[in-house]
Amino acid sequence: MRSFSQRTAQITARWRGLSFGVRAEDTATQVRKTVQVNAGVWIMIGTVLIFNGLFALIGNEALILSGLWQWPVLLVAPLVWWLNAQRYTRAARWALILLAMVDCLLAVAGGQGTASMVHVYFLLFAVLTPILFAVEEWPATLILVTTNLAIFLGLELLQWPPHPAMALLDPFTKKLLIQSMVVSSVLVLIMMSLLTEIAAADNENRLIRLADTDPLTGLPNRRQFRQALEAEMSRMTREGGSLVLGVFDLDHFKRVNDEWGHDAGDQALVHIAKVVQHQLRAYDLVARTGGEEFVLLLPQTDLAEAQAVVERIRHAVMSAPFSYGEQSRVITVSVGLALVTDAALMDQRLRQADEAMYQAKHEGRNRVCCAP
């Protein structure tokens, strides 16, 4: 379970690494739009630079000139990142689309005309606009989609004359140039679509974490614990073996809340959760089921092994005093364990582990008791 959470966190970290300007309180839609716009700038800059290199390789005066005309757009493009970073996200979306449109017009007017089919990018912009803009921004979306379609149709019908040097291109190079324009526009669309899919997956992972994770400690919650328990029940039914269930509770935890306040109590729970996690084996699971109560799932384990693990946890908690401000106090735990050898008795043994935990409290706390 912990490895799944770590993988999810890594995916999210990589996704959010693209998203300078994103804040923790942003909704999934806001994160997606910010990342799409930031990535869109990178794609636009990369596309212009790649085509400039291609034009230099071909050595045609008209192509080189049209590439040079596009450089002012590259110099202005970082403004979009700044707008996103300053939280002017709607302005950033407008700036990206308008800069892309200007860039394409400069390529047309700078020498290529419509001979290279560079104006096919206006179709791309018409498709990308609904992706970049939010649903509630439909008037802007409609305006930009209509404008880009109109520009493409106008250029296609009227045919902007290219620089005379374009006539010097041999038929093969000209055909290759046209194909590269079409293919590159499709690739850009694919990349932006992939970003949308990544955003959807990130949002889904976020919802899964919210449903399965205790928001305070970051541990699995009761729901995720039950899922893990059912999986172990299925495994035991197929393969046999045993596992140990544990229930532990913080001793005298009410005193922390009463004397230091509930914020201290929350921080104490986070502290204990971290200490316990560091003592578990890779395949063990600890979950918070409410208040100061936690449960343990120790798969493929006999009672002796479980006692060794839990005693290590108990000593670690006792040896790591909780500090709050300038104050510090030792917190201890009382633990109940129950060995499970029959999957059909899983719930019964969990209740008995809970009873064993209360027995540990009655016997003086800060100890481990095992159910019969």
C-alpha positions as CSV (number, residue, x, y, z in Angstrom):
1,M,0.0,0.0,0.0
2,R,2.8,2.4,0.8
3,S,4.6,1.7,-2.4
4,F,1.4,2.6,-4.3
5,S,1.2,5.9,-2.5
6,Q,4.8,6.6,-3.2
7,R,4.4,5.9,-6.9
8,T,1.3,8.2,-7.0
9,A,3.3,10.9,-5.2
10,Q,6.1,10.6,-7.7
11,I,3.7,10.9,-10.7
12,T,2.1,13.9,-9.2
13,A,5.5,15.5,-8.5
14,R,6.6,15.1,-12.1
15,W,3.3,16.5,-13.3
16,R,3.4,19.5,-11.0
17,G,7.0,20.1,-12.0
18,L,5.7,21.5,-15.2
19,S,3.3,23.8,-13.3
20,F,5.2,26.8,-12.0
21,G,2.4,29.2,-11.0
22,V,0.3,26.4,-9.5
23,R,-0.7,26.7,-5.9
24,A,-1.8,24.0,-3.4
25,E,-5.3,25.3,-3.1
26,D,-5.9,25.2,-6.9
27,T,-8.6,23.0,-8.3
28,A,-7.8,20.1,-10.7
29,T,-9.1,22.3,-13.6
30,Q,-6.9,25.3,-12.6
31,V,-3.8,23.0,-12.4
32,R,-4.6,21.5,-15.8
33,K,-5.1,24.8,-17.5
34,T,-1.9,26.3,-16.0
35,V,0.2,23.4,-17.0
36,Q,-1.3,23.3,-20.5
37,V,-0.5,26.9,-21.1
38,N,3.0,26.6,-19.7
39,A,3.7,23.6,-21.8
40,G,2.1,25.3,-24.8
41,V,4.8,28.0,-24.6
42,W,7.5,25.4,-24.6
43,I,5.9,23.7,-27.6
44,M,5.6,26.9,-29.5
45,I,9.2,27.9,-28.8
46,G,10.5,24.5,-29.7
47,T,8.5,24.3,-32.9
48,V,9.8,27.7,-34.1
49,L,13.4,26.8,-33.3
50,I,13.2,23.4,-35.0
51,F,11.7,25.0,-38.2
52,N,14.3,27.8,-38.1
53,G,17.0,25.1,-38.1
54,L,15.3,23.2,-40.9
55,F,15.1,26.5,-43.0
56,A,18.8,27.1,-42.4
57,L,19.5,23.6,-43.5
58,I,17.5,24.0,-46.7
59,G,19.2,27.4,-47.3
60,N,16.2,29.0,-49.1
61,E,16.1,32.8,-48.7
62,A,12.3,32.9,-48.3
63,L,12.2,30.3,-45.6
64,I,15.1,31.8,-43.7
65,L,13.4,35.3,-43.9
66,S,10.1,33.9,-42.6
67,G,11.9,32.2,-39.7
68,L,13.6,35.5,-38.8
69,W,10.2,37.2,-38.8
70,Q,9.1,34.8,-36.0
71,W,11.8,35.7,-33.6
72,P,10.0,38.6,-31.9
73,V,7.3,36.1,-30.8
74,L,10.0,34.0,-29.2
75,L,11.2,37.0,-27.2
76,V,7.7,37.8,-26.0
77,A,6.7,34.2,-25.3
78,P,8.1,34.1,-21.7
79,L,5.5,36.8,-20.8
80,V,2.9,34.0,-20.8
81,W,4.9,32.2,-18.0
82,W,5.0,35.4,-16.0
83,L,1.3,35.9,-16.4
84,N,0.6,32.4,-15.1
85,A,3.1,32.9,-12.2
86,Q,1.3,36.1,-11.3
87,R,-2.1,34.3,-11.3
88,Y,-3.4,36.1,-14.4
89,T,-4.3,32.7,-15.9
90,R,-7.0,33.9,-18.2
91,A,-4.7,36.6,-19.7
92,A,-2.0,33.9,-20.1
93,R,-4.4,31.7,-22.1
94,W,-5.3,34.7,-24.3
95,A,-1.7,35.6,-24.7
96,L,-0.6,32.1,-25.7
97,I,-3.3,31.8,-28.4
98,L,-2.8,35.3,-29.8
99,L,1.0,34.9,-29.8
100,A,0.6,31.6,-31.7
101,M,-1.7,33.3,-34.2
102,V,0.7,36.2,-34.7
103,D,3.6,33.8,-35.1
104,C,1.8,32.0,-37.9
105,L,0.8,35.2,-39.6
106,L,4.5,36.4,-39.5
107,A,5.6,33.1,-41.1
108,V,3.0,33.6,-43.9
109,A,3.8,37.3,-44.4
110,G,7.6,36.9,-43.9
111,G,8.1,34.7,-47.0
112,Q,6.3,31.4,-47.0
113,G,2.9,32.8,-48.0
114,T,0.4,29.9,-48.3
115,A,2.7,27.8,-50.5
116,S,4.1,25.8,-47.6
117,M,0.7,25.2,-45.9
118,V,1.9,26.9,-42.7
119,H,-1.5,28.4,-42.4
120,V,-2.8,24.9,-41.4
121,Y,-1.8,25.8,-37.9
122,F,-4.9,28.0,-37.7
123,L,-6.9,24.8,-37.8
124,L,-4.7,23.6,-34.9
125,F,-5.4,26.7,-32.9
126,A,-9.1,26.3,-33.5
127,V,-9.0,22.8,-32.0
128,L,-6.7,23.7,-29.1
129,T,-8.7,26.7,-27.9
130,P,-11.5,24.6,-26.3
131,I,-8.8,22.6,-24.6
132,L,-7.0,25.6,-23.1
133,F,-10.0,27.6,-22.1
134,A,-12.4,26.7,-19.3
135,V,-16.0,25.8,-19.9
136,E,-17.3,29.0,-18.4
137,E,-15.1,31.0,-20.9
138,W,-17.2,29.8,-23.8
139,P,-17.6,33.3,-25.3
140,A,-13.8,33.7,-25.7
141,T,-13.6,30.1,-27.0
142,L,-16.2,30.8,-29.6
143,I,-14.6,34.0,-30.7
144,L,-11.1,32.4,-31.1
145,V,-12.3,29.3,-32.8
146,T,-14.4,31.3,-35.3
147,T,-11.5,33.7,-35.9
148,N,-8.9,30.9,-36.5
149,L,-11.3,29.1,-38.8
150,A,-12.0,32.3,-40.8
151,I,-8.3,33.1,-41.1
152,F,-7.5,29.6,-42.4
153,L,-10.4,29.6,-44.9
154,G,-9.5,33.2,-46.0
155,L,-5.9,32.3,-46.6
156,E,-6.8,29.0,-48.3
157,L,-9.2,30.7,-50.7
158,L,-7.2,33.9,-51.4
159,Q,-3.7,32.4,-51.4
160,W,-1.1,34.7,-49.9
161,P,1.7,35.1,-52.4
162,P,5.1,33.8,-51.2
163,H,8.5,35.4,-51.5
164,P,9.9,34.9,-55.0
165,A,12.6,32.7,-53.6
166,M,10.0,30.0,-52.8
167,A,9.8,29.3,-56.5
168,L,13.4,28.1,-56.4
169,L,12.5,25.1,-54.1
170,D,12.6,21.8,-56.0
171,P,9.3,19.8,-55.9
172,F,10.6,17.2,-53.5
173,T,11.7,19.8,-50.9
174,K,8.4,21.7,-51.3
175,K,6.4,18.6,-50.8
176,L,8.5,17.7,-47.7
177,L,8.0,21.2,-46.3
178,I,4.2,20.9,-46.7
179,Q,4.1,17.5,-45.1
180,S,6.3,18.7,-42.2
181,M,3.8,21.5,-41.5
182,V,0.8,19.1,-41.4
183,V,2.7,16.5,-39.4
184,S,4.0,19.0,-36.9
185,S,0.6,20.4,-36.3
186,V,-0.8,16.9,-35.6
187,L,2.1,16.2,-33.2
188,V,1.4,19.4,-31.3
189,L,-2.2,18.3,-31.0
190,I,-1.1,14.9,-29.7
191,M,1.2,16.4,-27.1
192,M,-1.5,18.7,-25.8
193,S,-4.0,15.9,-25.7
194,L,-1.5,13.8,-23.7
195,L,-1.1,16.6,-21.2
196,T,-4.9,16.6,-20.8
197,E,-4.8,12.8,-20.2
198,I,-2.0,13.2,-17.7
199,A,-4.1,15.9,-15.9
200,A,-7.1,13.6,-15.8
201,A,-5.0,10.7,-14.4
202,D,-3.5,13.1,-11.8
203,N,-6.9,14.3,-10.7
204,E,-8.1,10.7,-10.5
205,N,-5.1,9.8,-8.3
206,R,-5.9,12.8,-6.1
207,L,-9.5,11.7,-5.6
208,I,-8.3,8.1,-4.8
209,R,-5.9,9.5,-2.2
210,L,-8.6,11.7,-0.7
211,A,-11.0,8.7,-0.5
212,D,-8.4,6.3,1.0
213,T,-6.1,8.6,3.1
214,D,-6.5,10.2,6.5
215,P,-6.1,13.9,5.8
216,L,-4.2,14.6,9.0
217,T,-1.5,11.9,9.2
218,G,-1.4,10.8,5.5
219,L,-1.9,7.2,6.6
220,P,-4.5,4.9,5.0
221,N,-7.9,5.4,6.5
222,R,-10.5,2.9,7.6
223,R,-11.7,2.4,4.0
224,Q,-8.3,1.5,2.7
225,F,-7.6,-0.7,5.6
226,R,-10.8,-2.7,4.9
227,Q,-9.7,-3.1,1.3
228,A,-6.3,-4.4,2.3
229,L,-8.0,-6.7,4.8
230,E,-10.3,-8.1,2.2
231,A,-7.4,-8.7,-0.1
232,E,-5.6,-10.6,2.6
233,M,-8.7,-12.6,3.3
234,S,-8.8,-13.7,-0.3
235,R,-5.1,-14.5,-0.3
236,M,-5.4,-16.6,2.9
237,T,-8.4,-18.5,1.4
238,R,-6.3,-19.4,-1.6
239,E,-2.9,-20.0,-0.1
240,G,-3.4,-20.5,3.7
241,G,-0.9,-19.1,6.1
242,S,-1.4,-16.5,8.8
243,L,-1.4,-12.9,9.6
244,V,-1.6,-10.7,12.7
245,L,-4.0,-7.8,13.3
246,G,-3.1,-5.1,15.8
247,V,-4.9,-2.3,17.4
248,F,-3.1,0.5,19.3
249,D,-4.1,3.6,21.1
250,L,-2.2,6.5,22.5
251,D,-2.0,6.5,26.2
252,H,-3.5,9.5,28.1
253,F,-3.8,11.4,24.8
254,K,-6.7,13.5,26.2
255,R,-4.1,15.2,28.4
256,V,-2.3,16.5,25.3
257,N,-5.5,18.1,24.0
258,D,-6.6,19.4,27.4
259,E,-3.2,20.9,28.4
260,W,-1.7,22.0,25.1
261,G,-4.7,22.4,22.8
262,H,-6.1,20.5,19.9
263,D,-3.5,21.8,17.5
264,A,-0.9,20.1,19.6
265,G,-3.0,17.0,19.6
266,D,-3.1,16.9,15.8
267,Q,0.7,17.4,15.6
268,A,1.2,14.6,18.1
269,L,-0.8,12.2,15.9
270,V,1.3,13.2,12.9
271,H,4.4,12.6,15.0
272,I,3.3,9.2,16.1
273,A,2.3,8.2,12.6
274,K,5.8,9.0,11.3
275,V,7.5,7.1,14.0
276,V,5.3,4.0,13.5
277,Q,5.8,4.0,9.7
278,H,9.5,4.0,10.1
279,Q,9.4,0.8,12.2
280,L,7.2,-1.2,9.8
281,R,8.3,-3.7,7.3
282,A,7.7,-3.0,3.6
283,Y,4.6,-5.1,3.4
284,D,3.0,-4.1,6.7
285,L,0.2,-1.5,6.9
286,V,-0.8,1.0,9.6
287,A,-4.0,2.9,9.3
288,R,-5.7,5.5,11.4
289,T,-9.3,4.6,12.1
290,G,-10.4,7.6,14.1
291,G,-9.3,9.7,17.0
292,E,-6.1,8.4,18.5
293,E,-6.8,4.8,17.5
294,F,-4.7,3.0,14.8
295,V,-4.8,-0.5,13.3
296,L,-2.0,-2.7,12.1
297,L,-2.0,-5.4,9.4
298,L,1.0,-7.6,9.4
299,P,0.7,-10.1,6.6
300,Q,2.3,-13.5,6.4
301,T,3.4,-13.2,10.0
302,D,3.2,-15.4,13.1
303,L,2.5,-14.1,16.6
304,A,6.2,-14.1,17.6
305,E,7.3,-12.1,14.6
306,A,4.4,-9.7,15.2
307,Q,5.3,-9.2,18.8
308,A,8.9,-8.3,17.8
309,V,7.6,-5.8,15.3
310,V,5.2,-4.2,17.7
311,E,7.6,-4.1,20.6
312,R,10.0,-2.3,18.3
313,I,7.2,0.2,17.5
314,R,6.3,0.7,21.2
315,H,10.0,1.3,22.1
316,A,10.4,3.7,19.2
317,V,7.4,5.8,20.2
318,M,8.4,5.9,23.8
319,S,12.0,6.9,22.8
320,A,10.9,9.8,20.6
321,P,9.3,12.4,22.8
322,F,6.8,14.7,21.2
323,S,7.8,18.4,21.2
324,Y,5.4,21.3,20.9
325,G,6.9,24.7,21.1
326,E,9.3,24.6,24.0
327,Q,7.4,21.8,25.7
328,S,8.1,18.1,25.3
329,R,6.5,14.9,26.7
330,V,6.8,11.2,26.2
331,I,3.8,9.5,24.6
332,T,3.3,5.8,24.9
333,V,1.0,3.3,23.2
334,S,-1.0,0.3,24.3
335,V,-1.3,-2.5,21.7
336,G,-3.5,-5.5,21.2
337,L,-2.6,-8.3,18.8
338,A,-4.6,-11.2,17.4
339,L,-3.3,-14.0,15.2
340,V,-5.5,-14.9,12.3
341,T,-5.2,-18.4,10.7
342,D,-8.7,-18.6,9.3
343,A,-9.9,-15.9,6.9
344,A,-13.5,-16.5,8.0
345,L,-12.6,-15.3,11.5
346,M,-10.9,-12.0,10.4
347,D,-13.5,-9.6,11.8
348,Q,-13.9,-11.6,15.0
349,R,-10.1,-11.6,15.5
350,L,-10.0,-7.8,14.8
351,R,-12.5,-7.3,17.6
352,Q,-10.4,-9.5,19.9
353,A,-7.3,-7.4,19.1
354,D,-9.3,-4.4,20.1
355,E,-10.2,-6.1,23.4
356,A,-6.6,-7.0,23.9
357,M,-5.6,-3.4,23.5
358,Y,-8.1,-2.4,26.3
359,Q,-6.6,-5.2,28.4
360,A,-3.1,-3.6,27.9
361,K,-4.6,-0.3,29.2
362,H,-6.1,-2.0,32.2
363,E,-2.8,-3.6,33.0
364,G,-1.0,-0.3,33.2
365,R,-0.6,0.9,29.6
366,N,2.6,1.1,27.5
367,R,2.5,-2.6,26.8
368,V,1.5,-5.3,24.3
369,C,-1.2,-7.8,25.0
370,C,-2.2,-10.7,22.7
371,A,-5.7,-12.1,22.3
372,P,-6.1,-15.8,23.3
